[in-house]
Amino acid sequence: MENLHEFVEKVHDKQEKDRRNKEQHGKGNPAGQLPKKRHGTQK
């Protein structure tokens, strides 16, 4: 029973880390991003 409890805690920790990582590295608000630059293709 102890091993199952430890496993569940590890899974929850990983899910929390993944959620935080997604928030930090997610797209966020696209309107707040700078426009993409196209060097040498626009005249």
C-alpha positions in Angstrom: 0.0 0.0 0.0 2.9 2.3 0.7 4.3 1.9 -2.8 0.9 2.8 -4.4 0.7 6.0 -2.3 4.2 7.0 -3.3 3.4 6.3 -7.0 0.3 8.4 -6.9 2.2 11.3 -5.2 4.9 11.1 -8.0 2.2 11.2 -10.7 0.6 14.2 -9.1 3.9 16.0 -8.8 4.7 15.4 -12.4 1.2 16.6 -13.5 1.7 19.8 -11.5 5.2 20.4 -13.0 3.8 19.8 -16.5 1.0 22.2 -15.9 3.3 24.9 -14.6 5.7 24.4 -17.5 2.8 24.7 -20.0 1.7 27.9 -18.5 5.2 29.4 -18.7 6.0 28.2 -22.2 2.5 28.3 -23.7 1.4 30.6 -26.4 -0.4 33.0 -24.1 -2.1 35.9 -25.8 -1.3 36.0 -29.5 -2.3 39.7 -29.8 0.5 40.6 -27.3 3.2 39.0 -29.4 5.4 41.0 -31.8 4.8 40.4 -35.5 7.0 37.9 -37.3 9.8 39.5 -39.4 10.4 38.5 -43.0 13.8 39.7 -43.9 14.4 40.5 -47.6 11.1 39.2 -48.9 9.0 42.4 -48.6 9.7 45.4 -51.0 
